[in-house]
Amino acid sequence: MRSMKGAARTQAKKRLFRKVKGFVGGRRKLYRTAKETLVRAGVSAFRDRRRRRRDFRQLWIIRVNAAARELGLRYSQLIAGLQKANIALDRKTLSEMAIADPNAFAEVVKLVKKALGVETAAA
């Protein structure tokens, strides 16, 4: 007698339909369409997890640049000065400092200016 998938197929379909809950129309109700949509959704999710990291880094750089320019430094000078002053702060931390604690950020910029030898009297 020919063996059939039976319960295993039903379980696989149930698993798939649980994953596509919330999709619209045939993408939720039709097996083949749901399966295709799920594959494409997985591709987008994989790509966009990496994309999100890029976008956040870009945002942090923009924020740090704006805050640094208010204190008389360009972003590139700030980063170079941090390396020269041996201060290990990443862009996310600098961004949070610039927003939440501007005084601490100003102190960091002061240290950077000292390391670079930039005049602080003008700032």
C-alpha positions in Angstrom: 0.0 0.0 0.0 1.2 3.5 -0.8 2.2 5.6 2.2 0.7 9.1 2.4 1.8 12.1 4.4 -1.5 12.4 6.2 -0.9 13.9 9.7 2.6 15.2 8.8 1.2 17.3 5.9 -1.6 18.6 8.1 0.9 19.7 10.8 3.1 21.4 8.2 0.1 23.3 6.8 -1.0 24.3 10.2 2.5 25.5 11.0 2.6 27.6 7.8 -0.9 29.1 8.3 0.1 30.1 11.9 3.0 32.0 10.5 0.9 33.9 7.9 -1.7 34.9 10.3 -2.3 38.6 9.7 -1.6 38.5 6.0 -4.4 39.8 3.7 -6.7 37.7 1.4 -5.3 34.7 -0.4 -1.9 35.3 1.2 -3.4 34.0 4.4 -6.0 31.5 3.1 -4.4 29.7 0.0 -1.6 27.3 0.8 0.7 28.0 -2.3 0.3 31.7 -2.2 0.9 31.8 1.6 4.0 29.7 1.2 5.4 32.1 -1.5 4.6 35.1 0.5 6.2 33.6 3.6 9.5 33.0 1.7 9.5 36.6 0.4 8.7 37.9 3.9 11.7 36.0 5.2 14.0 37.5 2.5 12.8 41.0 3.4 13.2 40.4 7.1 16.8 39.1 6.7 17.7 42.1 4.4 16.1 44.7 6.6 17.7 43.4 9.9 21.0 44.4 8.3 19.5 47.6 6.8 18.3 48.7 10.3 21.9 48.7 11.6 23.0 50.8 8.8 20.1 53.3 9.2 20.7 53.7 12.9 24.5 54.2 12.5 23.6 56.9 9.9 21.2 58.6 12.3 23.8 58.5 15.2 26.4 60.1 12.9 24.0 62.9 11.9 23.1 63.6 15.5 26.8 63.6 16.7 27.8 65.9 13.8 25.1 68.4 14.6 26.0 68.5 18.3 29.7 68.7 17.5 29.2 71.6 15.1 27.4 73.5 17.8 30.5 73.2 19.8 32.8 74.2 17.0 34.0 70.9 15.7 33.2 68.9 12.6 32.3 65.2 12.9 35.5 64.0 11.3 37.6 66.1 13.6 35.7 64.8 16.6 36.2 61.2 15.7 39.9 61.8 14.9 40.3 63.6 18.2 38.6 60.8 20.2 41.1 58.3 18.8 44.0 60.7 19.5 42.8 61.3 23.1 42.3 57.5 23.5 38.6 57.9 24.3 36.7 54.7 23.4 33.1 55.9 22.8 31.0 54.6 20.0 28.6 56.6 17.9 25.5 55.4 19.7 26.9 56.5 23.1 28.0 59.8 21.7 24.5 60.4 20.2 22.8 59.5 23.4 25.1 61.9 25.3 24.5 64.7 22.9 20.7 64.3 23.4 20.4 63.4 27.1 23.5 65.0 28.7 24.8 67.9 26.6 27.2 69.0 29.4 29.0 65.7 29.4 29.2 65.8 25.6 30.7 69.3 25.8 33.3 67.9 28.3 34.2 65.2 25.8 34.5 67.8 23.0 36.7 69.9 25.3 39.0 66.9 25.8 39.1 66.2 22.1 40.0 69.8 21.3 42.8 69.6 23.8 44.1 66.4 22.2 43.9 68.0 18.7 45.4 71.3 19.9 42.4 73.3 18.6 41.9 76.6 20.4 39.0 76.5 22.8 38.7 80.3 23.3 36.8 80.6 20.0 34.2 78.1 21.0 
